Amino acid sequence: MTGEIKEEFSGQFKEMTDSVNVTISNTRQYITEISDILTKMANENLDITINGDFKGNYENIKNALDLIVSKLNRIISDISKSAERVSSGANELLGSSMELADSTTKQSAAVEELVATMHQILIKSNENATSSENAKQLAMSVRTRAEDGNVQMTEMITAMKRITDVSTNIANIIHTIEEIAFQTN
């Protein structure tokens, strides 16, 4: 099930269903792009950019992901630089044990920051899943209301047809009475 409303409506119901379908489509695009980004990150590919045009609260998520990627790249760069310093220090181990201890401390801080950033990614992913479920529930609610409105419109049209039929019968009776009255005069 795609979550989109497939039934055809007209008037305000069409506008509502079109709007809900656009919202669902946009949400699906946001979630797909965010999922792709997170998958690339999970596969250790941090050479990524988010190209989609995110709107509303999704722009905050995009900005957060951009910040996370930027920080992760900076952290990896810091780790790489620290590793180079450790390697250089290993060649001068006898005279530079204090430098080695300092680099190790920096690496530990960078790894802790990386763990904290990954935790934030997990939190944002959970928030995205919740937002997606809320959008699905909203779409289902709109769909149910539209279906109820369609049933009520059908009942109203049937009642109006009955009124028209009764009006036609009354008009025929009045016409017959007028003809009789005319003939008796």
Summary of the structure (lengths in Angstrom):
residues: 185
radius of gyration: 34.1
end to end distance: 73.2
largest distance: 135.6
contacts: 454
relative contact order: 0.10
helix: 83%
strand: 0%
